[in-house]
Amino acid sequence: MKKLLKESQEEEYRLVKIYHIKYNPPVDENPEDLEQRADDNEETVKKRLAVYNEQTAPVLDFYKNKNKVYSVDGAKTGRNYKRYN
């Protein structure tokens, strides 16, 4: 995957390649040219999952209890909705 990032207000762009350590590792890149986001680590993912479980999941349960949540299989066509009771 490639994307363009705006580098400055002068509308200059540079080509940026995006890699995944396991599924799309860099092959012919100079290691000094590679950057990794500061929050791209196991600790951050664990914190985000904890926040989800504490703050978002209860909202889903609230609406399930009110019979307002539907399950949609995106791989199927048509209106194959399953209402949670």
C-alpha positions in Angstrom: 0.0 0.0 0.0 1.3 3.4 -0.8 0.0 6.8 0.3 1.0 10.4 -0.2 1.6 12.5 2.9 1.7 16.3 2.8 5.1 17.4 4.0 4.7 21.1 4.2 2.4 24.1 3.5 4.1 24.5 0.1 2.0 21.5 -1.1 5.0 19.3 -1.4 4.2 15.6 -1.1 6.4 12.6 -0.6 5.7 9.0 -1.4 5.3 6.9 1.7 5.2 3.1 1.7 3.3 1.3 4.5 4.6 -2.0 5.8 3.5 -4.6 8.3 6.2 -6.5 10.2 4.5 -9.9 9.7 2.3 -9.6 6.6 4.0 -7.0 4.5 7.6 -6.6 5.7 10.0 -4.2 4.0 12.4 -6.1 1.7 14.6 -3.7 -0.2 14.5 -0.7 2.2 17.3 1.0 4.1 16.5 0.4 7.8 17.5 4.0 8.5 14.7 5.3 6.3 12.0 3.3 8.1 9.9 4.9 10.8 7.4 3.4 13.3 4.6 5.2 15.0 5.4 5.8 18.7 2.0 4.3 19.7 2.4 1.2 17.5 3.1 -1.2 20.3 1.6 -4.0 22.4 1.1 -1.7 25.5 -1.0 0.8 23.5 -3.2 -2.0 22.0 -3.8 -3.4 25.5 -4.9 0.1 26.7 -7.2 0.6 23.8 -8.8 -2.8 24.4 -9.3 -2.0 28.1 -11.0 1.3 27.2 -13.2 -0.5 24.7 -14.2 -3.1 27.3 -14.8 -0.4 30.0 -16.6 2.3 27.9 -17.8 0.9 24.6 -19.0 -2.7 25.3 -21.4 -1.6 28.0 -23.1 0.7 25.4 -23.6 -2.3 23.1 -25.1 -4.3 26.0 -27.4 -1.5 26.9 -28.9 -1.4 23.4 -29.0 -5.2 23.1 -31.1 -5.3 26.3 -33.5 -2.8 24.6 -33.7 -5.1 21.5 -32.1 -2.4 19.3 -29.1 -4.3 18.0 -28.9 -6.3 14.8 -26.2 -8.5 13.5 -25.4 -8.2 9.8 -23.3 -10.7 7.9 -21.5 -8.4 5.4 -20.5 -11.4 3.3 -24.1 -12.2 2.4 -26.4 -10.3 0.1 -29.9 -9.2 1.0 -31.4 -8.4 4.4 -30.0 -11.2 6.5 -30.4 -9.4 9.9 -30.4 -11.2 13.2 -32.0 -9.4 16.1 -30.4 -9.9 19.5 -33.1 -10.8 22.1 
